[in-house]
Amino acid sequence: MSIFFITLLGLIVVGLIVVGLIVVGLIVVGLIVVGL
């Protein structure tokens, strides 16, 4: 069970990182578009 829990926790962390990068990317693109 511990291995499953660690794997699940890892997937959640990776998911949050990916979502964070996407959000930051969208914000940066938005700022560039507004800047132009």
C-alpha positions in Angstrom: 0.0 0.0 0.0 2.9 2.4 0.8 4.3 2.0 -2.8 0.8 2.8 -4.2 0.4 5.8 -1.9 3.9 7.2 -2.9 3.1 6.7 -6.6 -0.2 8.4 -6.2 1.4 11.3 -4.4 4.1 11.6 -7.1 1.4 11.7 -9.8 -0.4 14.5 -7.9 2.8 16.5 -7.6 3.7 16.1 -11.2 0.1 17.0 -12.2 0.3 20.2 -10.1 3.7 21.1 -11.6 2.3 20.6 -15.2 -0.8 22.7 -14.4 1.3 25.4 -12.9 3.6 25.5 -15.9 0.5 25.7 -18.2 -1.0 28.6 -16.2 2.3 30.5 -16.1 2.7 29.9 -19.9 -0.8 31.3 -20.5 -0.1 34.3 -18.3 3.1 35.0 -20.1 1.5 34.7 -23.6 -1.3 36.9 -22.4 1.1 39.6 -21.2 3.0 39.4 -24.5 -0.2 39.8 -26.6 -1.3 42.7 -24.4 2.2 44.2 -24.7 2.1 44.0 -28.5 
